[in-house]
Each structure stands twice: as C-alpha cells, then as structure tokens.
Amino acid sequence: MKTALATKSALLLSLLLLGQVALADDDDAPAKIELTRLLPPPPAAGSAVAQHDLQAVLATQQQRTQADMDAAKADTERSVFRFADVLGPGLQPKGLPKTAAFFDRLAAFDKAEVKDAKEDWKRPRPAVVSSQVHPLAKEKANDWSYPSGHATFGYSTAVLLANMLPEKRAAIFARADVYAEHRIVMGAHFPSDIEAGHLAGTVIGAEILRDPSWKQDYELARLELRHALGLPANPPRDADGDGDDH
C-alpha cells in the first residue's frame, strides 16, 4: 500500500510539474490543459490490466446495495453542492451565487478538457466492453470512458474547496473519493478511469490556483463560502484537515 501511495504521489508531482509546459501559449487566454500529454493512456483492450478493471466493475456491481445505488445516482449531479454533507447546511445554492458561478465555470472547463482526452483515446464504457455490466443509467452515444469527467470534477473541486476551506481539507477529499467511486457503482467507469480523473482533477485544480484569469472569481467565492459556513475570512495559519493523503 505504501509503495502504491508513493507511486501515486510521485506521479501527481510529475504531472503538476509537466502541466506547466503543457498549457496553451496565449498568455491572455485562460489556461488550456492538454490532458493527453499529462495522463498515461488507458489500459490496452484485452490486456491483463483491462481484465482486472472489468472484474472490479463486476465485483462492485455484485456487492452494491440499494443505498449504494441511490447515493451513486444522486452523485451524477456535477455540482459543488454535492459536498454539502461534509461542509454543512450552509452550503446551499440559493445563498451562494458567487460560489455557484465559480464552480459552474469549473465544471464547464473540466468538461471541455476531458472531452478532448476522451475523443483522443476513445475507450469504450464498461457496458460496451461486457454485456455482464448493468449500468444504472444509459450514457450518451460516443461519450467515452477515459478519463472520468465526474471524477475529474470531483477532484478539481476538492483541490479548490480545500484551499478555500483548509480546516475541512480531510473531509473534502474523502467526499471526493466517494463521489468518484460512485461512477464505478453506476457501472459507468472502470477504476483506471477514476484514477485518471483523480490525476486530471488535481492538475486542473492546481493550475486554476495559479491562473490569474480565475483569481477574482476564486476570491469572491472563497469569501462568500467562508462567511456562509460561519468561518473567519482568513483561516488560522496552521489550519488543515486531519491527516489526509491527497
């Protein structure tokens, strides 16, 4: 486990460093991240890794409960407000217009970046690969599997929320893990799709924190969100979640 975590951490660091040279060259435009230059390709069809991926989907399908399925279906919504169960009742769209607008912008940005990568790799969804997979919802035709767009959004959202609310970092990333894993429960994605989304979301979140074109919207959302959750405008210097691995 430690070796796997170390490998993941090293890969994330490499991607974050590489991401600085895999962006659009136009300094006046928002950064465009070329995920196909940052992510590893999906497992080759018929490979041992691809077979392991499929078996993981089938095992999850066999074990999922009605509660699991209901929760997974609810998490198909691509919204920052899916994090309300760990951030508290103050996370409501009606009272947070700037927060809603910022994360809607993020969702659109993520979707465009992931779409380019999906079109490049064209990995079929689990139900296309095997008739034994019974997804809980029908995906759009030619909406490919790798990387997972929902996982990408979950982790890019987590990176940004964790910087806005460092006191809640551990809970935020734990919720992102569940949000992403629900795509396997849905039968919509393979585990490697989720891992690629984890990497993509982390890179995107980190880049947005550096990108001047996002700075004003980020700060307005941060202040609005902290106020709504009853937190001071600026967290204590030592504010951090309890020992997460992200």
Buried (B, 14 or more C-beta within 10 A) or exposed (E): EEEEEEEBEEBBEEBBEEBEEBBEEEEEEBBBBBBBEBBEEBBEEEEEBBEEBBEBBBEBBEEBEEEBBEBBBEBBEBBBBBBBBBBEEBBEBEEBEBBBBBBBBBBEBBEEBBBEBBEBBEBBBBBEBEEEBEBBEEBEEEEBBBBBBBBBBBBBBBBBBBBBBBBBBBBBBBBBBBBBBBBBBBBBBBBBBBBBBBBBBBBBBBBBEEBEEBEEBBEBBBBBBBBBBEBEEEBEEEBBBEEBEB
